[in-house]
Structure formats: structure tokens, C-alpha cells
Amino acid sequence: MPLMKSWVASANDANHPFPLNNLPYGVFSTEGTEERCGVAIGDMILDMAAAEETGLIKISEIPVFDAPYWNEFMDLGSDAWDELRARLIALLSDGSEARAAVEALLVPMADATLHMPLVVPEYTDFYAGRHHAVNVGSMFRDPANALPPNWLHIPIGYNGRASSVIVSGTDVRRPWGQLKGPNDDLPRWGKCARFDIELEMGAIVGTASDAPITVQEADDNIFGYVLLNDWSARDIQAWEYQPLGPFQAKATATTISPWIVTKAALEPFRTDTPEREFELLDHIKDCGPMLYDIDLEVTMAPAGKEPTTIARTNYNEMYYSAAQQLAHHTTAGSPMNVGDLLGSGTISGSEKENRGSLLELSWGGKEPMTLDTGEERSFIEDGDTLTLKGAAKGDGYTIGFGDCVGTVIAALDDPYAR
């Protein structure tokens, strides 16, 4: 599919993340106004609450865009999703007769503050990137048996904390926790010293379910995707994770990008999951191209300094798709809610520069990285800003997500000191 031309000139730049082909959904405010739904087009935001109020857009008998989240619209179902996208394309396309009316409802993105685009009822994180799983397994187990026995048969996951999901630009405070080094006799209480990122994609459930669903049904139920950084306290995790997996190590924060890129915008970039060593069971068997060709990048910037690109990879490196993860999630009867968030798991590639976490990039701290500033890093230091970027490249256009940014700030004074 080539670039769709818009009368919003900035949307026609081949490298701009928000062309007419994209139209991602977010929540914004401006000085003196409340948070409300908006759609990104070039360097502008279409005020959806105003468009609904004026009658320019009418998807439901009751207003759904004056709320500070997209959940009410998602709940209308896939027919409404398709209807809105078609209407937006018609309004914003080059030559649209409604240009004057729409132009009055555009807000410069530079004047807007972006907020959480949805309410997240539940959050589940997966461990579904093979290169990451092999790297971690090689570090902490026998490299010849890096993958757990179940890994090639099911997408492994754990239930996370929806309350700690935050929007890009929110500072992340270094956590305290219970730590125990390999040579310590007993654990101690201290600040996390091995704070890390995980480069992931997040899939957003747009249609609720209360029974097992197929992979195709799961794919139909996904509304869209965001970039996701699952901040990880590796030293806390090392002590706590056996036998039930991460707990406090993953409870500090999970940052998502501010714009939901719809599944419709990503359709031209579908690609297959990798070849299987074992045939998957029917409930998660591949039923078509379920991944997407999305280039991903991570930068790191010490306080007040220029960023260094520390990793590049692609979403097509995943072993299990979001649809397979969602289908598997429902197999025991777990209800899924509108707005539920599924983290893909860390996305790493086959080479060192493709690794999606500092744990892998520094190989557990044994091989520190040198940034362009000359500073070394094994893990995140206070004041460091980590930025995740994602883009799918089309024929003369780019589908972007908006950056997923977080700055780590110093831990509070010991909250339990007496």
C-alpha cells in the first residue's frame, strides 16, 4: 500500500510517524482544557471530543470521545473500529470537502500534553522472545539447556501489576528491595543496583471474552499495539523469582508509548512466526501471518547528554504472536477485559547489537557498554533516560508509535528506616 495523501502537509512526509495510513489513537490535553481523545495526523491532533460534539463524527448514540480513555470506543466492537477509520480517512484525505470544518478542530501536537490512552484493567507479561530466553538461560543455566522444557510448546507468562502501567514521559523511581548476592549468607534490604529495561510490544485487547477463544478469534479481538518498556530490577528478581517467577522485580513500572497504533494500520506489515521445532497444539497453532515487520530501537542518554543507540531489533523476532498469547491466556477460562494489556516479552535478535535488555547487552554486567559520551554502563544509573522507538516502513510512509520514554530518578530515602 502506498502513502495515502492528506491535506495536512506534515502527514505526507515519508519519515513522519503519523501519516494518513496510521491515524493512531491517544489522549491529550492543552492548557486550560481537560483530557480527551485525539487522533494523530502529521504534527497535529484531531480533537475527537469536539468532532463528536459538532456532529462531524458520530459512531455511537452516546458520546464516547469526551472521556480520557479509548475503552468506551473499543467496547463498541470491530464494526465501529472500521467505521471510524473509514470516516477519518475521508475527512483527512487530500481533496476532502470537509477540510475547513476539520481544520478548525486540529490542535498542534507541540501544544499538547499526552496522557495514558486507555484504562488498563489487567496486565500480563510474556517471555516469548527466543533469543532473549536463550541468552538469559545461557547466563543463569546450562547453555545447552537454556530454554525450559515447556518453552517451545506454550507462551510462558505471568500476571503483572496493571496499577503500575504508566505513559511515556513519566519518571521512574529506583526501587528498594530484598537482595542477596551469590556470596551472601543472608538477604539484605537495599536499593536496586541492577535496574534494567525490557524492549517489548504491548497488545491491547479490544473485545472482551469469557471463554476459550481460537488464535483467529484472538487476533480479531486485538484493538492495537503500543511500545512497552517492562522495567526490571534484576538483583531483586534474582533472589525472589524461584519458584513462582518475578514479583517485586517487575512491580515498579511498565511504560507504554502514548499512541495506540491500530491493527488496521499494521495490516500491510504482517509476517509469519518462525518455523516450529515441535508442532504446536491446536489451541495455539499458527493460522496465518500473525507478527508484524516493525523496526525497534533503544537509546540511552545520561543526564543532560546526547543519547546513544544501544540496540536495534525487529518485532518479527518473536516466537509467539500476540494472538497466540491471548488465545493461550483464555484456555483455562480466564475472562479478558476491554483494555487488557499483553506484553510480548523482551524482543532480542541473534546478534549482540539486537539485544533488548541491558542484562543481555552487558551479559549480566560482565561486559559493560561504552556510550557515545565515553561513559560505561552495565545497568541504568540515576538520571539516565531510556527511549524505545518503533516504526514500520511502507511505500513512501512510516507507521510510528511515538517514543516510549522514561528517566530513572533516585530512590527515596529508606522507607522503613526508624
Secondary structure, DSSP 8 states (H G I E B T S, - for coil): -B---BSSGGGG-TT-S--TTT--EEEEE-TT---EEEEEETTEEEEHHHHHHTTS---SSS--SSSSSSHHHHTT-HHHHHHHHHHHHHHHBTT-TTHHHHHTTEEEGGG-EEE-SS--S-EEEE--BHHHHHHHHHHHS-GGG-S-TTTTTS--EEE--GGGEEETT--EE--EEEE--TT-SS-EEEE-SSEE--EEEEEEE-S-BSS---HHHHHHHEEEEEEEEE-EEHHHHHHH-TTT--SGGG-S-EEE-S-BEEHHHHGGGEE-----SS---GGG---S--EE--EEEEEEE-TTS--EEEEEEEGGGBSS-HHHHHHHHTTT---B-TT-EEE------SSGGG-SSHHHHTTTTTS-EE-TTS-EESS--TT-EEEEEEEEE-BS-EEE---EEEEEE---S-TT--
